Amino acid sequence: MVTPAGAPATENPWWLIGGSLRDVADDDFRIKLTRDQALVLSDWLYHRMGTEEFDSLVNQDRAVWSPLHQIAGTLETSLVEVFMPDYAGRLDAARDRLLNSLGDVGLPIDEA
C-alpha cells in the first residue's frame, strides 16, 4: 500500500476517513521496494526511457514524466550495484528471485 509519508498503513487510513484531499495533496509519498525490485526496476527504466515506444506512451500523459524522472533518479543515485563489476550477475540473480516469487503472475494464460 502506498501511503502519505508518516501515515500508518492501516486497514482504515486516516486520509480516507477524516482527512481531506487538500491535507494529503501536499504530502510526500514513500514507496518501499526490496533491493531486488529496485535493481530490476532501475535497469528496466534505464533501457526503456528514451526509446520511441516508451516515450510515445508516456507523452500521451506528459505529467507522468515528472514521477518517472524522480523514481529513475532516486534509483540511479541509491543503487551502488550498478557500479560493481558483477552488476550483470547481480541483476540476473535479482530478476530470478523476483520471477520465482511471482508464481503465474504475468504469464500468458496458456503458460499459467
N, C-alpha and C positions, 0 to 999 in steps of 0.2 A: 504494500500500500504506500503510495506517495503521500506524504503529509507536509503541512507547512512546518518550517524549521521550528523546533522546540515543542511541537504539538505531539501529544501522545498518540500512538497508533492503537486506537481502541475501536470496539465494535460500534460505538455511538460517538464519533468525534465531535468535539465542541463546535467546530466550524460548520458542521452540518445541522447542529441543534440550535445553539444560541448566538453564534457569531454571524455577522453579516458578511456579504460578499466584499464589501469595502474593507472590512477588517482583515480579510485573507488576501486580497489582491496585492498588497504591498509586501507581503511576507516572502522571504526566500524559501525555496524548497530544497530538500536534500533527497537524493536518490542513492540508495545503498546497493552496491554491486559487489559480488565476490571479485577477487583478483582475477580469476579465470574469465568471468564475464567482462570485466573492464579491459582485459588484454584482447579478447576476441572482438569486442565492440570497437575498440580503438583501431585495430587493424582493418576491420571491415569499413569503418568510416574513412580511414586513410585511403583505401583503394576505391571507394565509391564516390566520395566527394570530388568534384571536378570532372566526372565523366558526363558525357552528354545525356545519357539516360537518367542518371540520378539528378543532375542539375535541372533538367526539364521537369521532372516530377516535383522537386522542391519549389521551382519557380511558379508552379500553379498556386502556391500559397507562400509568397516570399517571406512572410513573417517567421516561417519555420527556420529560415537561415539563422536567426538570432540564437535560439536554443541549440541548434546543431553546432554552430561555431563555439558556443560556450562549453558544450559537452566534449566536443573533439579537443578543444584547447586544454580543458581540465585533464582529460585522459592523457594527452601528449606530455603534459608537464608533470604528471604524477606517476607515470609508469617507468621505472628505471629499466625494466626488462627490455625495452625497445633498443637500448644501447648495449646490451650484453651480446657477446659473440655467439651464444647459443640461443638467440631470440627465436629463430625458426623452430627449433625443437621445443622450446617452452610454449610457443604459440600452438603447435600441433598437439602437445600434451594437454593444454588447457581446452582446446577445441574438443579433443576426445572425451575429456571428463565431462564437459557440458553436454555433448551428444549422448553420453551414457546416462546422464541424469534426466534427459528429456523423454525417454521412452518413445512412444509413437508420435509425439507432437511434431507437426510439420512434415511428416512423411505423406507421400501420396496415398490415397485411400487403398489402392491395390497393394501397397507395400506394408501397410499398418497391420 
